Amino acid sequence: MLRLFFYGLVLLPIVLLAGSINYEHDSSPEETIESYSQKWNEIVNNDSLMQETQKEQFLKIIDSLFYLERLGPQILQKTWVKLDSYAQNQLVEALKSSILQKICDSSLMKVTDGKIALTFKNKEIKENFAMLNCDFVRNNHKISTEIYMLRSPKGSWKISNLKIGNISILHYYYSVCDDILKKYSFPYLVSELGEYHFVALEDFEGSPLGELPVGWTWKKQDNDKNKPYRIETENGNKYLEATDDGESVILGKEIKWDLKKYPYISFRWRGHRIPEGGDERFHERVDSAAGIYIIYRKKFGLIPESVKYVWSSKHPVGSAMRRSGIGRPWMVVAESGKDHLGEWRTYVFNLFEAYQKTFGGNSPDVAIGIGILSDANSTKSHAHADYDDIRALKKANADSGVLNILKAE
């Protein structure tokens, strides 16, 4: 039945099969469908459009015709109300991309020469609700479709559900999202739904300026400490600023993603001040200007296995070390010294390989979190750095970053 649903969904361009989009509020549901249909057909047959421009115009049609603001809450249900407006918008954009991708994946999209016919049959139209019963016919194969529409507050008719056979678009996406969220976190769902090439583990865009980042926590022992992290903005882009004067507070975010599918980590940071005398090998000097943790798992639910990429005060890039003690991270030097202070620097590493070269053996299939730490408490100095765009990538030309294992206490 899911195959039948997809077959019907890729026939949707016929529903969207147009001279110009009719935005008149007094348009009937049928006229709305036909108007958008003509516009879709125009775009398909315009050979002068670049692929990216064509995609943008398709997305505008889907955005205008589908009642995405209603679909999101209905699909995620209780999860939806827990999301902030930024996360809700991410889901809507991913849903829009998913609907378009299902259409574009089919060769039927460009078959608009009369081989596929659309016929309106039964209809039920009330003041703010409409149901259109349609037949799609191609080579004597018929698919019956029910299109459900609601009138928006602005007066336009929008598709709130689409039913093909016994499966509706609502049921399909509810099942997909529910299955993903049983194993992974919301950012992973957004990536999978939108068929993106990366998971946005954190970009800080959903957090208020001047405050701690939304969704991040710290250890109970740090409850009474000053948290030296704040959301700042630059050229319209938000990032996290860390200014540690001895607090040494780790921020952590629980987030699960599939390491087999997204085995690379990418992040940006900008160092401003390194802790003088810092040396990650020794307890009394274990300070770094910047550090990003990848938490692979917690043994017995308590003891973390993590790799921490650091901006070291002295050790060469590629150095790796781990101090003795339960739950200590492997530290890998991604940047060192003062040469690149004040610059945004981007890094990409292979997390599977990083685990093999540090802990040894095979990495877990699912990562469980990330962390951030700029600290200068051991050296009684100062550390200052900015963080942004922490992503898990499907593909990259990158290794673990581990070149040399150093002995640590």
Legacy VTK file of the C-alpha trace (Angstrom):
# vtk DataFile Version 3.0
C-alpha trace
ASCII
DATASET POLYDATA
POINTS 409 float
0.000 0.000 0.000
2.930 2.378 0.670
4.080 1.770 -2.896
0.644 2.776 -4.119
0.808 5.870 -1.943
4.151 6.901 -3.416
2.859 6.244 -6.927
-0.026 8.548 -6.225
2.187 11.120 -4.586
4.465 11.370 -7.594
1.358 11.967 -9.684
0.804 15.062 -7.591
2.214 17.367 -10.287
-1.018 16.691 -12.128
-2.819 18.033 -9.090
-0.319 20.887 -9.252
-0.358 20.792 -13.145
-0.208 26.961 -15.138
-0.411 30.175 -16.615
-0.286 32.146 -13.387
-1.095 31.357 -9.793
-4.509 32.627 -8.779
-4.344 34.176 -5.336
-7.933 35.464 -5.341
-9.643 34.621 -2.090
-12.926 33.881 -3.850
-11.376 31.045 -5.904
-13.070 27.701 -5.385
-11.054 24.675 -4.226
-11.149 23.257 -7.778
-9.997 26.555 -9.269
-7.171 26.722 -6.745
-5.927 23.256 -7.722
-6.214 23.983 -11.435
-4.451 27.337 -11.142
-1.466 25.928 -9.289
-1.472 22.994 -11.696
-0.990 25.283 -14.666
1.864 27.109 -12.954
3.623 23.830 -12.154
3.320 22.743 -15.762
4.802 26.064 -16.930
7.853 25.566 -14.726
8.339 21.968 -15.875
8.318 22.971 -19.537
10.522 26.043 -19.183
13.877 24.741 -20.416
15.572 28.081 -19.786
15.297 27.738 -15.998
18.376 26.625 -14.077
17.804 23.573 -11.905
18.165 25.528 -8.665
15.736 28.218 -9.860
13.242 25.550 -10.899
13.494 23.947 -7.470
12.923 27.292 -5.750
9.774 27.889 -7.798
8.476 24.380 -7.071
9.039 24.948 -3.354
7.070 28.200 -3.527
4.119 26.330 -5.029
4.232 23.640 -2.353
4.583 26.295 0.327
1.543 28.143 -1.019
-0.676 25.137 -1.760
-0.041 22.852 1.214
-1.205 23.855 4.684
2.212 23.095 6.171
1.504 25.025 9.371
-1.276 22.524 10.094
0.537 19.435 8.822
3.500 19.917 11.182
1.495 19.786 14.448
-0.662 16.923 13.170
2.369 14.860 12.171
4.469 15.405 15.319
1.549 15.813 17.739
2.910 16.003 21.342
6.466 16.553 20.114
5.405 19.682 18.219
4.412 21.657 21.330
7.829 20.990 22.881
9.617 22.664 19.967
10.478 26.349 19.794
9.434 28.359 16.752
12.845 27.922 15.091
12.671 24.128 15.342
9.058 24.130 14.142
10.091 26.100 11.081
12.925 23.625 10.446
10.392 20.796 10.387
8.096 22.668 7.996
10.991 23.386 5.609
12.104 19.752 5.715
8.545 18.572 5.086
8.298 20.905 2.103
11.561 19.539 0.697
10.397 15.980 1.266
7.145 16.468 -0.635
9.023 18.065 -3.523
11.643 15.306 -3.565
8.994 12.596 -3.745
7.596 14.335 -6.808
10.933 15.040 -8.503
12.127 11.458 -8.033
9.522 10.292 -10.511
9.933 10.357 -14.289
6.190 10.952 -14.434
6.717 14.558 -13.412
7.470 15.680 -16.975
4.756 13.591 -18.605
2.269 16.411 -19.136
1.244 15.858 -22.763
-2.181 14.467 -22.089
-1.069 10.946 -21.226
-2.152 11.580 -17.661
-5.641 12.908 -17.091
-7.202 14.414 -13.984
-10.951 14.250 -13.456
-12.842 15.769 -10.532
-15.676 13.510 -9.403
-17.416 13.968 -6.089
-16.876 16.997 -3.919
-17.955 18.320 -0.554
-17.458 22.022 0.016
-18.357 23.940 3.147
-17.422 27.418 4.325
-13.901 26.504 5.502
-13.539 22.848 4.461
-13.471 21.003 1.151
-12.992 17.424 -0.028
-12.331 16.733 -3.687
-12.521 13.188 -5.038
-10.353 12.836 -8.149
-9.249 10.164 -10.589
-5.767 10.003 -12.072
-5.726 8.002 -15.285
-2.612 6.925 -17.182
-2.552 4.145 -19.766
-5.860 2.814 -18.472
-4.488 2.649 -14.933
-6.662 4.603 -12.527
-5.844 5.886 -9.062
-8.549 7.481 -6.961
-7.413 10.329 -4.756
-9.077 12.392 -2.066
-7.798 15.922 -1.576
-8.730 17.606 1.705
-8.516 21.391 1.870
-8.999 24.069 4.501
-9.495 27.779 4.094
-6.616 29.656 5.715
-7.127 32.801 7.844
-6.132 34.816 4.740
-8.957 33.224 2.788
-6.981 30.969 0.434
-7.626 27.235 0.067
-4.773 24.930 1.115
-4.281 21.158 1.053
-4.431 19.807 4.614
-4.287 16.119 3.647
-4.054 13.886 0.602
-5.355 10.326 0.596
-4.481 7.664 -1.966
-5.970 4.237 -1.404
-6.096 3.702 2.350
-3.018 5.774 3.160
-2.934 9.526 3.667
0.008 11.910 3.565
-0.626 12.583 7.248
-0.452 8.902 8.141
2.648 8.350 6.044
4.649 11.217 7.558
3.410 10.453 11.069
4.755 6.900 10.714
8.088 8.055 9.249
8.658 10.690 11.955
7.559 8.407 14.776
9.952 5.665 13.678
12.899 8.080 13.453
12.232 9.767 16.809
12.153 6.401 18.582
15.913 6.080 17.929
17.256 9.517 17.101
16.874 13.191 17.989
14.879 15.936 16.307
17.764 17.444 14.240
18.349 13.991 12.746
14.659 13.781 11.832
14.878 17.146 10.052
17.877 15.981 8.024
16.308 12.661 7.068
12.965 14.213 6.182
14.516 16.953 4.085
17.053 14.524 2.582
19.869 16.912 3.499
23.555 15.964 3.329
24.193 16.947 6.961
22.594 16.954 10.401
22.632 20.385 12.049
23.672 19.271 15.527
23.786 22.924 16.571
23.822 26.292 14.803
22.577 28.428 17.744
20.052 30.226 15.515
17.129 29.185 17.729
18.593 30.695 20.914
17.947 34.229 22.266
20.773 36.742 22.118
22.709 37.286 25.322
21.550 34.030 26.889
22.734 30.449 27.252
21.977 28.209 24.253
18.588 26.487 24.258
18.689 22.728 24.867
22.112 22.642 26.516
22.737 21.583 30.127
25.614 21.231 32.585
26.661 19.009 35.471
24.789 19.366 38.768
28.028 20.316 40.485
28.137 23.431 38.285
24.625 24.652 39.136
25.868 27.538 41.266
28.722 28.532 38.978
28.657 31.344 36.477
28.147 29.845 33.012
30.589 31.815 30.821
28.685 31.271 27.565
26.401 33.669 25.701
24.694 33.810 22.303
26.037 36.644 20.175
25.471 37.749 16.577
27.647 38.915 13.711
26.455 39.894 10.235
23.049 38.377 10.971
24.507 35.039 12.119
24.246 33.770 15.692
27.106 31.980 17.430
28.146 30.969 20.951
30.780 33.044 22.739
32.776 31.519 25.607
34.822 33.692 27.980
36.245 31.585 30.799
38.027 33.212 33.714
38.273 30.058 35.799
34.701 28.703 35.883
35.415 25.565 33.766
31.803 24.625 33.002
31.105 22.002 30.328
27.940 22.582 28.317
26.372 19.390 26.999
23.612 18.563 24.555
21.940 15.178 24.300
21.499 14.450 20.614
21.413 11.095 18.847
22.368 10.531 15.235
23.350 7.592 13.035
27.148 7.488 12.841
27.067 4.923 10.055
25.116 7.306 7.824
26.768 10.535 9.035
30.302 9.495 10.074
31.958 12.927 9.871
31.865 15.889 12.231
32.255 19.480 11.063
32.443 22.628 13.185
33.652 26.212 13.172
35.342 28.098 15.955
37.272 31.320 16.428
39.880 31.631 19.137
40.528 35.003 20.772
42.684 34.138 23.773
44.492 30.945 24.747
45.170 29.981 28.383
48.823 30.729 29.022
50.723 27.624 30.073
47.927 25.237 29.150
48.937 21.609 28.619
46.250 18.961 28.096
48.534 16.187 29.395
48.612 17.349 33.024
45.887 17.946 35.596
47.371 21.191 36.909
47.488 22.696 33.382
44.681 20.926 31.493
43.170 24.054 29.896
42.225 24.715 26.262
40.987 27.820 24.484
38.232 25.767 22.823
36.995 22.204 22.957
34.211 20.234 21.285
33.250 16.807 22.627
31.648 13.987 20.680
30.056 11.507 23.095
29.885 8.065 21.525
28.161 6.290 24.405
27.977 5.886 28.165
29.075 2.571 29.573
26.578 1.235 32.105
24.627 4.403 31.363
27.123 6.458 33.375
30.710 6.441 32.065
31.154 8.442 28.844
33.375 7.471 25.949
34.183 10.706 24.165
36.677 12.370 21.890
37.360 16.066 22.462
38.820 18.210 19.687
40.747 21.107 21.261
42.508 24.352 20.491
45.716 23.730 22.421
48.060 26.347 23.825
51.185 24.385 22.874
50.781 20.920 21.349
51.079 20.429 17.578
48.006 19.769 15.475
47.364 16.024 15.310
48.545 15.325 18.854
46.259 13.055 20.880
46.326 12.254 24.587
44.190 10.866 27.381
44.766 11.397 31.070
44.130 8.441 33.349
40.830 8.230 35.173
37.322 6.934 34.658
35.401 8.699 31.898
38.300 10.875 30.714
38.000 11.954 27.044
40.615 11.431 24.385
41.810 14.908 23.426
42.850 15.558 19.820
44.510 18.839 18.876
42.662 20.472 15.969
44.314 23.897 16.347
47.296 25.167 18.295
48.936 28.378 19.429
48.239 31.996 18.544
48.800 32.107 14.777
45.119 31.951 13.850
43.531 33.873 16.724
40.703 36.097 15.542
39.898 33.896 12.519
36.893 31.670 11.965
38.353 28.217 11.263
36.401 25.211 9.937
37.352 21.595 10.670
36.117 18.195 9.483
36.995 14.844 11.063
36.123 11.181 10.605
34.486 10.031 13.838
34.666 6.302 13.108
38.403 6.572 12.537
38.828 8.828 15.572
37.283 6.165 17.801
39.451 3.414 16.307
42.669 5.401 16.774
41.874 6.369 20.355
39.650 3.858 22.169
40.307 1.090 19.636
37.801 -1.248 18.037
34.594 -0.311 16.281
32.653 2.813 17.107
29.042 2.544 18.300
26.511 2.992 15.495
24.712 5.842 17.271
26.361 8.886 18.863
24.532 10.283 21.897
25.717 13.847 22.384
28.085 16.759 21.977
29.760 19.115 24.445
31.600 22.431 24.570
34.302 23.635 26.959
36.575 26.650 27.010
38.465 26.623 30.294
41.343 28.336 32.082
40.817 27.317 35.719
43.884 25.081 36.054
46.305 27.736 34.780
44.397 30.524 36.550
44.367 32.477 33.304
41.805 33.265 30.622
40.236 31.497 27.627
38.071 33.128 24.977
36.577 31.486 21.881
33.476 31.433 19.666
31.627 28.349 18.333
29.220 27.734 15.466
27.787 25.273 12.916
28.405 21.897 14.517
27.292 19.350 11.918
27.356 15.631 11.207
28.146 14.990 7.532
27.350 12.097 5.204
30.446 12.541 3.075
33.746 14.342 3.428
37.393 14.010 2.521
38.691 13.872 6.074
40.522 11.642 8.542
40.428 11.395 12.334
42.913 14.201 12.902
45.006 11.845 15.053
48.677 11.860 14.006
50.669 11.294 17.179
49.789 9.814 20.569
51.319 11.714 23.486
51.849 10.288 26.939
49.723 11.934 29.610
49.509 11.557 33.383
LINES 2 411
17 0 1 2 3 4 5 6 7 8 9 10 11 12 13 14 15 16
392 17 18 19 20 21 22 23 24 25 26 27 28 29 30 31 32 33 34 35 36 37 38 39 40 41 42 43 44 45 46 47 48 49 50 51 52 53 54 55 56 57 58 59 60 61 62 63 64 65 66 67 68 69 70 71 72 73 74 75 76 77 78 79 80 81 82 83 84 85 86 87 88 89 90 91 92 93 94 95 96 97 98 99 100 101 102 103 104 105 106 107 108 109 110 111 112 113 114 115 116 117 118 119 120 121 122 123 124 125 126 127 128 129 130 131 132 133 134 135 136 137 138 139 140 141 142 143 144 145 146 147 148 149 150 151 152 153 154 155 156 157 158 159 160 161 162 163 164 165 166 167 168 169 170 171 172 173 174 175 176 177 178 179 180 181 182 183 184 185 186 187 188 189 190 191 192 193 194 195 196 197 198 199 200 201 202 203 204 205 206 207 208 209 210 211 212 213 214 215 216 217 218 219 220 221 222 223 224 225 226 227 228 229 230 231 232 233 234 235 236 237 238 239 240 241 242 243 244 245 246 247 248 249 250 251 252 253 254 255 256 257 258 259 260 261 262 263 264 265 266 267 268 269 270 271 272 273 274 275 276 277 278 279 280 281 282 283 284 285 286 287 288 289 290 291 292 293 294 295 296 297 298 299 300 301 302 303 304 305 306 307 308 309 310 311 312 313 314 315 316 317 318 319 320 321 322 323 324 325 326 327 328 329 330 331 332 333 334 335 336 337 338 339 340 341 342 343 344 345 346 347 348 349 350 351 352 353 354 355 356 357 358 359 360 361 362 363 364 365 366 367 368 369 370 371 372 373 374 375 376 377 378 379 380 381 382 383 384 385 386 387 388 389 390 391 392 393 394 395 396 397 398 399 400 401 402 403 404 405 406 407 408
